[in-house]
Amino acid sequence: MAGVDDTGPAGPGSRTGPGRRRVLGLAAALAVTASTGPTGPTAAAAPRPAAAAGSGGRGCLDVRAENRRPGDAAWRITRAGPARAIEGFADRASVLPGEPLPLRVSTTAPAYTVSAYRMGWYGGTRARLVWRSPVLPGLLQPQARVDPATRRTWAEWQRTAEADTSGWPEGSYLLRLDTVGGSERAQRYVPVTVRSASAAGRMLLVNAVATWQAYNRWGGADLYKGTTGKKASRSLAVGFDRPYQNAHGAGLFMTYEAPLVALAERLGLPLAYATGIDVARDRRLLCGAPALLSPGHDEYWSPEQRLHTAAARDAGMNLAVFGANCCYRRVRFEDSAVGADRIVVCYKDDYALDPGFRRGLPPTNDFRRAPAPDPESSLLGVIYDGYPVDAPYVVTHPGHWLLAGTGAGRGDAFAHLVGVEYDRVDLRYPTPRPIEVLAHSPVVCKGRHTYADTVYASLPSGAGLFATGTMRWVEALDASGPGGGKANHGLGGGAGAFTRTVTENVLRAFAAGPAGRARPAVDNVSLHYGADGAPAGAASGV
């Protein structure tokens, strides 16, 4: 989210628009390795996955075989408990299968367990129990610390456990912490990505962990508000050395990513997993990948992540953006005392105060803004246009192949599907052509009448580009029933069926190779916008 003070662009360049400390405690002496079974009253045996099935070790993930394994419906949190009853974080946002995963857990309970759930489809249960620790001794760790220079909050905690990820299949994981004993029963998640060493031959699903941290207020501050609750006291940097406060510790994963993971794995298409940090760190990761999948809220990117993604797209990799406000903020990753790339720096409008910028590094502000303007539309085809909105999604190109099987007609609308942020085509900014507008939804954002657009484009490399133009797309994948209530923003079963069908069409086509070569776009932007970026007919009052 761009923030409540961002109103969207008034035009190109508009200012109004959108050393390592290791202290091991008592619990670390019981470092978790390959647990062969439970040792506590709440534990249950979790069989080690067979590497021969192609689901673990260093081999490629076999999505179909993995999802034929039995799921575990008990993965969800049913007793969150008080805020500090139990919480934790991992020393690394992602690991390769077999790499150690140190954990730092704080709890008021005398003991706890860790259960590793791989997220997927699994017959609809959505998760599989891959591993469970023995019972570990509890340790109440200190309150948050604050860096006075950047107002970054972090937890200076001891390591309490280390998980051996040998045999863990690549994928998105939620580690669930469960208290054992004591007067307060509580649970919390720790999200982790078991990443792929290469995405060659597989669509890469990217976990947007930098954006998760941007909205993480653990310790009292994030990149939007500080401990005073005001923008002026917001953090100028945030980090991974702390738990996630939101969604019982899962960050933004549950809303903006888990439904996409479940659908993609249900289809059994070849998938690889990584975080945005991994894409930034290793340009070779995307080599040979047929597609990159960006989830529902993927706002904070480093220049390196963008550079590597653009280079792969321009070599024929398809790009699917299942959200809005993607690649909006430009950030820098820095090391913390815990490890590499653990701090996300984003000074925004105060970029000139950033010591890194003063040393000659790129500004940590919006990509489209001076002093190094590089609008996200050149990568995505659409550009972030505003917040907040809640509007119907209106189909305008029902005959397009990506809408096949939806049964939608021209003018059909799906209530509440556009929100809370949205993107549109804006020819005042660099826009790849040809580009087709599939849905052109009227919105009113803070009194400004405009549109949200879903688009498909084809590029000279043969790559296909799909962008939904709405942040609610992934959330809608789970929508069912009549809708209209408070749950899921009122999204109903019609929106759910529509988004699932279109997403399946995108994934199947993009998994097959350069979609723009097989299905070139037929440009229709002039039906909706003039060369000045204004909606078609606006000048004549139509």
N, C-alpha and C positions, 0 to 999 in steps of 0.2 A: 504494500500500500504506500502510496506516495505521501500520505499524511493529510490530516484534516485542513492543513493550511494550503494544500496544493489544489489549484483550480483547473489545471489543464493548460495547454499551450495557447498563447495568443498569437503565435507565429514563430517562425524559425528564430532561435536564439533568444526568445522572450524570457525575461527574468521572472515573469509572473506565471509562466506555464509549468504545464506539467514539466643465560648461563644456567644450569639446570639443577634444581634442588630436588632431592629424592629422600623423603623421610618415610620409612616403613614402620607402620604400627603393628600392634599385636595381631590384628586380623591378617596382615600381609604374610605373617608366618604360616598361615593356612591358605596360601595362594592356591587358587582354583586351577586344577589341571584337568585331565580327562576323567571326570567323575564317572565311576562305573555303576553308580546307583545312589539312591537317597540315603541320607543319614539323619534326617530330621522328620518330625511328625507330619509336616505339611508337604514333604517332597514325594515325588512319584518318578519312577524310572523313565528315562528318556533314551531310547536306543540310538546309538551312533549311526548316522546314515552311511550307507555303503558307497564308498568312493567309486566302485565299479559301475554303479548306475549312472555315472556321469554327472552326479549332483554335488560332488565335493572335491577336496584336494585341489590340484591345479588344473584339472580338466575343465572343459566347458560345461556350463549348466545345461542339462537336459530338462527343459521346462515341463514337457509332457510327463516324463518319468517322475520328476519331483512332485508334481501335483497329483499323481496317482497314489502317493503315500498318504497315510491317514492323517487328517487334520486334528486339531484339538480346540474344541469350542470354548475351553476354559481359559483362553488367553486374555480375555478382557478383564479390565480392572472392575471389581465389584465392591471394594471397600477402600476408598482413597485414603481415609483417615486424616488427621490433622496435617497442616502444611509441612512441619518439620519432622513428622514421625519417621519417614524414611524418604530419602532422595539420593541421587547420585549422578555421576557422569563418567564417561569413558575417556581415557587418555588420547584416543584417536577417533576421529569421526568415521574413518573407514579403515579396514584391514583386508589384506589378501587372505584367502582360506589358509589356515595353518599358522598364521602369525599370532603372537600373543596379544591379548586385549586387556590391558590393566584397567581396573575400575577403582573409583573413589566414592565410597558410600558413607553417608551419615545417617544414623538412626537413633532414636530414643529407646529402641527395643534392645533386649540383651543379645538377640541374634537375628539373622535373616538368611534368606536364600535368593539365588539369582536363577531365573528361568529364561532361556533364549528361545524366542519364537521367530521363525522365519515367516514373513508375510507373503501371501499368495492367494490362490483360490481354494485348493484342497476341498473340492466338492461343496464349496459354499461356507466352510468354517473359517476361511480367510487366514489361517495360521497353522503352523506345525511346530510342535515342541521338539527342538533339535537337541537340547542339552539342559541339564539342571545341575546346579552346584550342590555340594554338601552344605549343611548348616554352618554358617560363618558367624564369628563373634561380632556383636554390634559395637559401634563406636560413634558417639555424638561428636561431630566435628564443628569447628568454629563458624561463626556468622560470616556473612559476606564482607570482603574487603573492597575498598574503592581507591582507584588510581586518581589522585587529585588533578592530574594534568588532562586526562581525557574523560574522567568520570566513569571509566569502565569498572564494572563490578566483577569480582571473581571469587572463587572458593579456594583458599590455600589449604587444601585437605591432603591427608595422608592416603597413600594407596592402601586399599583394604582387601583387594582380591586381584587375581589375574586369570582370565579365562583362556583356555587353549582352544583355538577355533579349528583345529584339525578335523577335517570331515564336514565342516559347515558349508553348505552350498552357497554360492554367490546369491546375493539378494538383499532386500531391506529387512532389518531385524528390529524387534522391540524386545529388549531385555527387561523382564519384570522383576522388580525387587519386592519381596514379601517379608514382612516382619514375622519373627518367630518368638513367642513368649511375650511377657509384659502385658500391660493393661490396655495398650492401644494396638489394634490390628490395622495395618495399613499396607498399601501397595503403590508403587510408582514405576513408570517406564524409564528406560534409557535407550534412545534410538541409536542404532549403529548400522553402517553399510558394510557388508562383506563384498568387497568390490571385485570386479573382473580385471584380470591383467591385460586383457585385450578385448575390444568389441568387434573384431573382424568377423564378418558374417552374421552379426547379431545387432538388433536394435539396442541402443544404449539408453536405459532409463536413468535419468539423473535426479538424485535426491538434492533438493535445493537448500542445503544446510546453512549457507550464509544468510539466506532470507529467514530461516527459522531463528537464527540468533538475533537478527535485526529486531525481531518482535518479542524477544525473550526478556521479560522484566524481572527475572530472578535477581535478587539483590536490590531491586527498587528502580532500575533504570534500563532503558533500551535506546535505540537510535531515534526515538520519537519523543519520549518524555523522561524526565529525571526523577530524582527522589522528591522533588517539590511538586511533581505532577505537571510541570510546565515544560514547554519546548526549550526554554532557555537553559534548563538544567539537564537536558538530554545527554546521553553518552556520545562521544565523538568516536568511540571504538567499543566494540563488544567482543566477547570471546567465548570459546568452547570450554573454558575451565570453570564450569558451573553447571548445575542441573537446568533443565527447562522448567519454567514455572507453569506454562500453559499445557492443557490437555493431559493432565496427570503425568507430565514429564515427557510427552511425545512430541512437543513442539508443534509445528504446523503439519506434520506428516498425516495425521488421521483425516483431516479435512481435505487437504489439497493434493494428496499423493496416494494414500492407501486404496481408494476406489479404482484408480488407474492401474495400480499394481495388480489388483485382483482381476480386473477385466483382461489385461494383457496376458496374465498367466493362465487364465481360463482358456484363452485362445490357443495356448500351447506354442506360440510363435517363438523363434530364437531371441532370447533376451540376454543382455549384459547389464551390470549395475555399477554405478559410480556416483560420487558426489561432484558438485560443481568445482570443488577444490581439486579433485583428482583430474578433471578435464583441464583445469588451469595449469596443473603441475606437469602433466605428461601429454605432449602434443601427439605422441604415437598411439595413445589410447583409442582415438577415433579412426585410425587407419583401417579401411576396409569395412567400417560399420555402414550398413544400409540406411540407418536413420538414427537421429537423436531425438528423444522424447523429453520435452520440458513439461513439468507438471503445472498444477493450477496457480501457484504463486511462486514465481522464480525471479524475483525483482533485483537481487543484488549479485552482480557479476564483476569479476576482475577483468582488466583489459586482456590478460592472457587467456582466460576462459573464452572470451568473445573472439579473440584472434584465432584460436584453435578451432572453435566451432565454425567460424566463417570459412576458414581454409578447407575444412572437411566438406562443408556444404558446396563450396566452389570446386571441389573435386568429385562431386556427384552424390554426396550424402544427403538424404532427405532430412528435413527439419520439421517437426510437429510441435506446436506450442499449444498446450491444452489449458491455457489460462490467459490472463491479461497482465499488463504492467511488467512484462518480462524484460529483463536486461535493461532496466531503467536507471539503476544506481551503479555508479562506478566505484569499486572498492579496491583495497589493497590488503593482502594477507601478510601478517607478521607473526614471528615466533613468540611464544610465551615461555615461561619457565618449565612448562610441562612438555612442550614439543613444538614442531614446525607448523606454521600456518594455522595457529590457534587463535589469532586475533583478526577481527574484521574491522578495518579502518574505513570510516566514511564521515568526513567532516561536512559534507553537503555545502550549504551556502557559505560556510566558514572555511572553505578549502584552502584559502591563502594562509591560514594559521597552521596548517598541517606541516609538521617538520619534514615529512617525506616530500611534500610538494616543494618545499624550500630547498631540498637537496636535488631537485630536478626530476622527481618521479611524477607520474601522471596525477592530475587533480582527482580527489575523491569526492566528486560531485555527480550530478546527473550526466549521463553520456551525451545528451543533446546540448549541454550548456558550455559556454566559454569557460575557460580559455582553450579547451580542446574539444570543440563540438563534434560529435559523431553519433547522430541520431540513431536510435535502435531500429528505426524503420528500414534502414538499408539491409539489416540482417533478417528482420521478421516480416516485412511487408506491411505491417501495421504499426501504429505508434500509440503509446498511452495518451489518453485524452481527458481523463478526469475521475473524480471520486467525490461523493458517493452517488450511486444511482441504484434504482430498483425498477426494472422495466421488463416488458415482454420481449421475447426474442422473436423476430419476424423473418420468416423465410421469403426470399425473393428470387431464388434460382432453384426451384424444386427438381428440375430435370438434370441437375449436375450428378455425375456418377458417384460423388462422395455422399450424396443424399439418397442413393438407391436403397430401397427397402424400408425407408422411413414412412412412406405413405403421405408425406407432407405435401401440401399444395401451396401455390403462391399466395402469400398473405397470411398463411397459418401462423399462429402466435403461441408461444409457450410462456406462461406467466412466470415472472420473477427470475427467468433464466439469465437475464443481463444484470450483472451486479458483481460485487459492490464497486468494482473498478472495471473499466472497459477500454478497448482500443478501437481505432478506426483507421481507414486509409486516409492519408493526408498528403496530397501531392506537393505541398510546400516543402516537404522533407524528401530525402532520397527514398525512392520506392522501386523495388524490382518489378519489371514488366516482362511478359504479360501477367496480369493478375485478375482473378475472377472474384467478384463479391457474391457469396452464396446466401448471406443473410445481412440485411440492412435494417437495423432496429432503431427506431426513434427513441432518444433519451433526453431528459432534461437534467442537467447537472448544475446545481446552484444557479438556476434561472437561465442557463445557457442551453438552447435547443441544438442538438447535434445527433450523431448516430454512433452505434456500435456495429462493427463489421466482422463477419467471418469470411476468410479469404482462402483461396488456393492459388498458388503461383508456380510457374515453371521457370527454371534458370538455365543459362547457357550450358552449364555443366551437366544438365539432365536431371538435376535434383528437383524434387517437388517440395513445396513449402505450404504448410497448413497452419493457420492460426485461428483460434476460436473467437477472439475478441472479447471474451467475458471471463471473469475470474470464477464464476460459479459452475463452469463446465464439469470439472472433475467431481465436485460435490454432487452435481445432478446425476452422475452415473449410478448412484445408489438410490435415487428418488423413486418412490412407489406410492400407490394410493391416490386419493383424489387431490391432494395438495391443498394449499390455501391456509394451512395452519401455521403455527409459529415454528414448528420444526423444519429444518432445512430451508429456511427462508420462504416457505410456502411452495416449494418445488413439488410438482406432482408426478404421477406415473407417466404422463405423456411426455414431459421433459426428460424423464429417465430413459424411456424407450428410444426417444429421438437421439439423445446424446450417445447412448450405448451403440446404436446402429451406425451412426456416423463415425464414431471412434473405431469400431471394428473395421469399417471400410478403410479408414486411414491406415490402421495398423497393418492390415493384410496387404494393401497396396505398397506401403512404404517398406515392409519387410522383403518384398520381392526385388527391390533394387530401385534405380533412379526413376521415380514416378513421373517426373517432368518429361522424360524422354518417351515413356510409354503412353502418357496421357498429358500432352501439352495443354496449358491453359489457353483459353480464348478470352482475351481482355474485354471486360465489360465495365470498366471503371467510369467511362463517360456517361453511363446510364445513371450514375449516382453522384458524381462530383465533377466540377469544373476544374480547369487547369490551375485555378487559384486556390483549390482545396475546399471551396465552398460547396455545399450540396447542390446538385444540379437543379436549375430552376429557381435558386434562391434569389438571384438578382432580379428576376422578373416577377417574383412573388408567387410562383407556382408552388 
